[in-house]
């Protein structure tokens, strides 16, 4: 579980550095902490009045359509005056295709076949 937390923290740092946003918090949807409620609380405590929850998912499955909006709504109820928005998942973005192609090229030249 510590590897998932490390990856989450590294992702938060990368987003913070890339975006220039000062208030960026990571969260797990379930099983591990910090939770979405934890992240909303930290953002609100840091002064955020609008919080955009950007799911790290590829498609609009059940988690995006139901679970995450419900968790975000419950967290928002605890912070009057804070507006929470759920962004679209990563989806079919040309950048994803480029990233996958980079991984394929790297694997083709460096990996051992199974």
N, CA, C and O of each residue as an XYZ file, in Angstrom:
456
protein
N       0.827     -1.200      0.000
C       0.000      0.000      0.000
C       0.870      1.262      0.000
O       0.458      2.297     -0.524
N       2.062      1.181      0.581
C       2.913      2.367      0.640
C       3.359      2.806     -0.749
O       3.609      3.989     -0.977
N       3.462      1.851     -1.687
C       3.844      2.215     -3.057
C       2.751      3.054     -3.719
O       3.044      3.992     -4.461
N       1.494      2.713     -3.446
C       0.383      3.495     -4.008
C       0.402      4.916     -3.447
O       0.158      5.873     -4.181
N       0.688      5.060     -2.170
C       0.763      6.387     -1.559
C       1.938      7.175     -2.127
O       1.821      8.374     -2.382
N       3.062      6.506     -2.325
C       4.223      7.167     -2.915
C       3.895      7.659     -4.325
O       4.217      8.795     -4.673
N       3.260      6.817     -5.135
C       2.887      7.216     -6.491
C       1.905      8.384     -6.468
O       2.005      9.307     -7.277
N       0.960      8.337     -5.538
C       0.008      9.440     -5.408
C       0.743     10.735     -5.074
O       0.486     11.773     -5.685
N       1.649     10.675     -4.114
C       2.395     11.872     -3.709
C       3.268     12.409     -4.848
O       3.362     13.621     -5.041
N       3.901     11.513     -5.596
C       4.718     11.943     -6.736
C       3.857     12.569     -7.835
O       4.273     13.523     -8.493
N       2.655     12.023     -8.025
C       1.724     12.591     -9.003
C       1.292     13.984     -8.574
O       1.237     14.896     -9.399
N       0.987     14.157     -7.299
C       0.598     15.475     -6.776
C       1.721     16.482     -7.000
O       1.470     17.606     -7.435
N       2.938     16.091     -6.711
C       4.086     16.990     -6.905
C       4.223     17.361     -8.378
O       4.445     18.527     -8.705
N       4.095     16.385     -9.261
C       4.209     16.653    -10.700
C       3.107     17.600    -11.175
O       3.366     18.515    -11.957
N       1.896     17.383    -10.708
C       0.784     18.266    -11.105
C       0.997     19.664    -10.561
O       0.775     20.651    -11.262
N       1.426     19.749     -9.318
C       1.681     21.062     -8.705
C       2.749     21.816     -9.509
O       2.592     23.001     -9.802
N       3.828     21.122     -9.857
C       4.916     21.770    -10.596
C       4.504     22.121    -12.018
O       4.861     23.188    -12.516
N       3.763     21.249    -12.674
C       3.347     21.484    -14.054
C       2.306     22.587    -14.155
O       2.359     23.426    -15.054
N       1.361     22.576    -13.226
C       0.242     23.527    -13.295
C       0.562     24.886    -12.682
O      -0.031     25.896    -13.062
N       1.490     24.913    -11.741
C       1.768     26.139    -11.012
C       0.749     26.422     -9.919
O       0.816     27.457     -9.255
N      -0.196     25.503     -9.730
C      -1.208     25.685     -8.680
C      -0.578     25.373     -7.326
O       0.179     24.413     -7.183
N      -0.902     26.196     -6.347
C      -0.329     25.978     -5.023
C      -1.111     24.961     -4.213
O      -0.540     24.242     -3.393
N      -2.413     24.898     -4.439
C      -3.243     23.970     -3.671
C      -3.575     22.773     -4.556
O      -4.460     22.836     -5.410
N      -2.856     21.697     -4.334
C      -3.086     20.437     -5.041
C      -2.965     19.331     -4.008
O      -1.938     19.211     -3.341
N      -3.995     18.534     -3.874
C      -3.990     17.426     -2.928
C      -4.391     16.146     -3.652
O      -5.196     16.179     -4.582
N      -3.846     15.056     -3.236
C      -4.194     13.760     -3.802
C      -5.140     13.021     -2.878
O      -5.220     13.307     -1.683
N      -5.849     12.071     -3.449
C      -6.779     11.268     -2.649
C      -7.000      9.928     -3.316
O      -6.876      9.775     -4.531
N      -7.328      8.970     -2.481
C      -7.757      7.654     -2.973
C      -9.275      7.607     -2.878
O      -9.865      8.176     -1.960
N      -9.896      6.933     -3.819
C     -11.349      6.833     -3.797
C     -11.815      5.903     -2.683
O     -12.825      6.161     -2.028
N     -11.081      4.834     -2.476
C     -11.478      3.863     -1.459
C     -10.253      3.104     -0.973
O      -9.178      3.200     -1.565
N     -10.413      2.386      0.057
C      -9.421      1.473      0.647
C      -8.290      2.196      1.372
O      -7.998      1.866      2.521
N      -7.648      3.170      0.735
C      -6.483      3.814      1.343
C      -6.765      5.277      1.669
O      -7.746      5.859      1.204
N      -5.898      5.844      2.463
C      -5.956      7.264      2.795
C      -4.810      7.972      2.083
O      -3.807      7.332      1.769
N      -4.923      9.236      1.824
C      -6.003     10.134      2.199
C      -7.238      9.903      1.331
O      -7.143      9.502      0.171
N      -8.380     10.165      1.921
C      -9.643     10.008      1.217
C      -9.988     11.291      0.460
O      -9.320     12.313      0.611
N     -11.029     11.220     -0.347
C     -11.508     12.420     -1.026
C     -11.924     13.468      0.005
O     -11.648     14.656     -0.164
N     -12.585     13.027      1.069
C     -12.977     13.964      2.133
C     -11.752     14.627      2.757
O     -11.777     15.822      3.050
N     -10.681     13.859      2.962
C      -9.442     14.421      3.510
C      -8.875     15.496      2.589
O      -8.473     16.567      3.045
N      -8.846     15.203      1.289
C      -8.278     16.141      0.331
C      -9.122     17.412      0.238
O      -8.577     18.514      0.173
N     -10.448     17.265      0.231
C     -11.328     18.439      0.191
C     -11.107     19.275      1.445
O     -11.033     20.501      1.362
N     -11.000     18.633      2.598
C     -10.767     19.358      3.847
C      -9.457     20.133      3.793
O      -9.409     21.297      4.190
N      -8.394     19.498      3.304
C      -7.098     20.177      3.220
C      -7.137     21.358      2.263
O      -6.570     22.412      2.547
N      -7.807     21.181      1.127
C      -7.916     22.286      0.162
C      -8.716     23.437      0.758
O      -8.321     24.598      0.648
N      -9.832     23.117      1.385
C     -10.668     24.158      2.004
C      -9.893     24.864      3.114
O      -9.966     26.087      3.236
N      -9.158     24.113      3.915
C      -8.365     24.707      4.997
C      -7.266     25.615      4.460
O      -6.849     26.563      5.126
N      -6.797     25.315      3.240
C      -5.748     26.128      2.616
C      -6.324     27.360      1.926
O      -5.581     28.183      1.389
N      -7.659     27.484      1.942
C      -8.279     28.675      1.388
C      -8.991     28.504      0.058
O      -9.502     29.475     -0.500
N      -9.031     27.292     -0.452
C      -9.717     27.076     -1.733
C     -11.219     27.264     -1.564
O     -11.814     26.766     -0.608
N     -11.820     27.983     -2.494
C     -13.273     28.138     -2.489
C     -13.912     27.341     -3.627
O     -15.107     27.048     -3.589
N     -13.127     26.999     -4.618
C     -13.551     26.086     -5.683
C     -12.517     24.965     -5.747
O     -11.317     25.214     -5.858
N     -12.996     23.751     -5.676
C     -12.124     22.580     -5.697
C     -12.523     21.718     -6.884
O     -13.672     21.292     -7.002
N     -11.563     21.470     -7.756
C     -11.803     20.600     -8.898
C     -11.180     19.246     -8.591
O      -9.971     19.133     -8.388
N     -12.020     18.227     -8.560
C     -11.565     16.857     -8.350
C     -11.306     16.275     -9.736
O     -12.232     16.126    -10.534
N     -10.061     15.951    -10.017
C      -9.665     15.444    -11.330
C      -9.372     13.950    -11.224
O      -8.277     13.559    -10.820
N     -10.333     13.125    -11.580
C     -10.153     11.671    -11.438
C      -9.063     11.126    -12.355
O      -8.973     11.485    -13.529
N      -8.260     10.271    -11.800
C      -7.161      9.625    -12.524
C      -7.680      8.292    -13.066
O      -7.203      7.219    -12.696
N      -8.665      8.393    -13.949
C      -9.330      7.240    -14.552
C      -9.368      7.451    -16.058
O      -9.331      8.588    -16.528
N      -9.442      6.370    -16.810
C      -9.472      6.482    -18.264
C     -10.875      6.655    -18.838
O     -11.039      7.302    -19.873
N     -11.874      6.096    -18.195
C     -13.208      6.134    -18.804
C     -14.280      6.501    -17.787
O     -14.027      6.575    -16.584
N     -15.486      6.728    -18.304
C     -16.622      7.133    -17.478
C     -17.369      5.904    -16.963
O     -18.556      5.734    -17.243
N     -16.693      5.069    -16.227
C     -17.323      3.914    -15.610
C     -18.107      4.305    -14.363
O     -18.329      5.484    -14.089
N     -18.515      3.295    -13.626
C     -19.356      3.499    -12.437
C     -18.703      4.422    -11.412
O     -19.385      5.243    -10.797
N     -17.394      4.296    -11.223
C     -16.724      5.156    -10.238
C     -16.867      6.635    -10.621
O     -17.114      7.478     -9.759
N     -16.714      6.944    -11.905
C     -16.814      8.336    -12.365
C     -18.258      8.816    -12.344
O     -18.527      9.962    -11.983
N     -19.182      7.953    -12.726
C     -20.578      8.357    -12.836
C     -21.299      8.407    -11.489
O     -22.200      9.224    -11.302
N     -20.910      7.539    -10.550
C     -21.663      7.443     -9.301
C     -20.820      7.640     -8.045
O     -21.095      8.526     -7.236
N     -19.796      6.813     -7.890
C     -19.060      6.766     -6.627
C     -18.340      8.076     -6.297
O     -18.500      8.619     -5.204
N     -17.557      8.574     -7.236
C     -16.790      9.790     -6.962
C     -17.705     10.999     -6.759
O     -17.490     11.753     -5.810
N     -18.723     11.219     -7.610
C     -19.623     12.346     -7.337
C     -20.292     12.259     -5.964
O     -20.484     13.283     -5.308
N     -20.647     11.051     -5.523
C     -21.266     10.902     -4.201
C     -20.265     11.235     -3.091
O     -20.618     11.904     -2.120
N     -19.036     10.779     -3.226
C     -18.003     11.070     -2.222
C     -17.678     12.564     -2.190
O     -17.481     13.141     -1.121
N     -17.626     13.177     -3.357
C     -17.344     14.615     -3.435
C     -18.492     15.415     -2.821
O     -18.259     16.367     -2.076
N     -19.724     15.030     -3.129
C     -20.885     15.732     -2.565
C     -20.900     15.635     -1.042
O     -21.184     16.617     -0.356
N     -20.597     14.453     -0.519
C     -20.561     14.279      0.938
C     -19.457     15.142      1.553
O     -19.652     15.735      2.613
N     -18.308     15.211      0.896
C     -17.209     16.043      1.407
C     -17.569     17.519      1.338
O     -17.261     18.275      2.260
N     -18.216     17.934      0.261
C     -18.587     19.331      0.096
C     -19.572     19.774      1.170
O     -19.521     20.922      1.612
N     -20.456     18.897      1.594
C     -21.427     19.241      2.638
C     -20.748     19.687      3.930
O     -21.322     20.452      4.704
N     -19.540     19.215      4.158
C     -18.813     19.554      5.374
C     -18.143     20.929      5.299
O     -17.584     21.411      6.284
N     -18.207     21.553      4.117
C     -17.495     22.828      3.919
C     -18.410     23.823      3.198
O     -18.284     24.020      1.989
N     -19.319     24.440      3.933
C     -20.204     25.448      3.321
C     -19.374     26.561      2.680
O     -18.370     27.002      3.238
N     -19.801     26.995      1.526
C     -19.073     28.044      0.828
C     -18.014     27.526     -0.119
O     -17.403     28.301     -0.854
N     -17.793     26.231     -0.109
C     -16.833     25.624     -1.031
C     -17.604     24.927     -2.140
O     -18.531     24.161     -1.878
N     -17.217     25.198     -3.372
C     -17.835     24.579     -4.529
C     -16.916     23.492     -5.067
O     -15.776     23.772     -5.437
N     -17.397     22.261     -5.114
C     -16.603     21.146     -5.639
C     -17.126     20.742     -7.008
O     -18.334     20.628     -7.217
N     -16.214     20.531     -7.925
C     -16.521     20.147     -9.297
C     -15.741     18.881     -9.605
O     -14.572     18.766     -9.238
N     -16.379     17.929    -10.278
C     -15.678     16.719    -10.712
C     -15.366     16.865    -12.197
O     -16.275     16.991    -13.017
N     -14.083     16.848    -12.539
C     -13.653     16.950    -13.936
C     -13.887     15.618    -14.653
O     -14.114     14.585    -14.023
N     -13.827     15.670    -15.949
C     -13.946     14.453    -16.751
C     -12.709     13.571    -16.538
O     -11.643     14.079    -16.191
N     -12.843     12.263    -16.741
C     -11.666     11.397    -16.637
C     -10.682     11.681    -17.776
O     -10.992     12.438    -18.696
N      -9.529     11.085    -17.709
C      -8.487     11.316    -18.710
C      -9.006     11.015    -20.110
O      -8.816     11.818    -21.024
N      -9.651      9.883    -20.288
C     -10.299      9.562    -21.553
C      -9.362      9.358    -22.719
O      -8.168      9.105    -22.556
N      -9.938      9.474    -23.898
C      -9.188      9.263    -25.134
C      -8.573     10.572    -25.597
O      -9.108     11.251    -26.473
N      -7.474     10.905    -25.014
C      -6.779     12.133    -25.340
C      -5.581     11.785    -26.227
O      -4.922     10.770    -25.997
N      -5.294     12.600    -27.224
C      -4.126     12.317    -28.065
C      -2.829     12.178    -27.266
O      -1.931     11.438    -27.668
N      -2.729     12.878    -26.149
C      -1.528     12.740    -25.318
C      -1.384     11.322    -24.767
O      -0.270     10.825    -24.601
N      -2.517     10.675    -24.485
C      -2.461      9.286    -24.006
C      -1.925      8.374    -25.098
O      -1.118      7.486    -24.825
N      -2.366      8.585    -26.323
C      -1.869      7.778    -27.444
C      -0.365      7.977    -27.608
O       0.365      7.016    -27.850
N       0.099      9.215    -27.479
C       1.533      9.489    -27.571
C       2.299      8.794    -26.458
O       3.360      8.216    -26.692
N       1.758      8.851    -25.244
C       2.416      8.202    -24.113
C       2.490      6.693    -24.313
O       3.530      6.082    -24.066
N       1.397      6.095    -24.755
C       1.392      4.645    -24.996
C       2.407      4.290    -26.075
O       3.130      3.303    -25.943
N       2.467      5.077    -27.132
C       3.445      4.803    -28.189
C       4.868      4.918    -27.657
O       5.722      4.116    -28.034
N       5.144      5.873    -26.806
C       6.472      5.984    -26.200
C       6.803      4.731    -25.401
O       7.922      4.223    -25.470
N       5.817      4.227    -24.631
C       6.040      3.018    -23.837
C       6.282      1.806    -24.744
O       7.124      0.960    -24.444
N       5.546      1.729    -25.842
C       5.723      0.628    -26.795
C       7.116      0.685    -27.408
O       7.792     -0.338    -27.509
N       7.546      1.869    -27.814
C       8.876      2.014    -28.401
C       9.956      1.628    -27.407
O      10.909      0.933    -27.761
N       9.817      2.072    -26.172
C      10.798      1.738    -25.140
C      10.838      0.233    -24.900
O      11.910     -0.368    -24.829
N       9.659     -0.364    -24.777
C       9.601     -1.813    -24.543
C      10.176     -2.581    -25.722
O      10.825     -3.609    -25.532
N       9.949     -2.102    -26.920
C      10.427     -2.782    -28.124
C      11.943     -2.797    -28.211
O      12.527     -3.701    -28.810
N      12.574     -1.809    -27.622
C      14.032     -1.711    -27.733
C      14.770     -2.158    -26.478
O      15.972     -2.417    -26.537
N      14.083     -2.256    -25.345
C      14.797     -2.558    -24.110
C      14.306     -3.778    -23.363
O      15.051     -4.341    -22.561
N      13.075     -4.208    -23.599
C      12.487     -5.278    -22.780
C      12.820     -6.650    -23.360
O      13.110     -6.802    -24.546
N      12.766     -7.628    -22.481
C      12.953     -9.011    -22.868
C      11.579     -9.603    -23.163
O      10.634     -9.400    -22.401
N      11.472    -10.328    -24.263
C      10.201    -10.947    -24.638
C       9.874    -12.080    -23.664
O      10.769    -12.722    -23.114
N       8.591    -12.309    -23.464
C       8.132    -13.376    -22.570
C       7.844    -14.628    -23.348
O       7.446    -15.638    -22.768
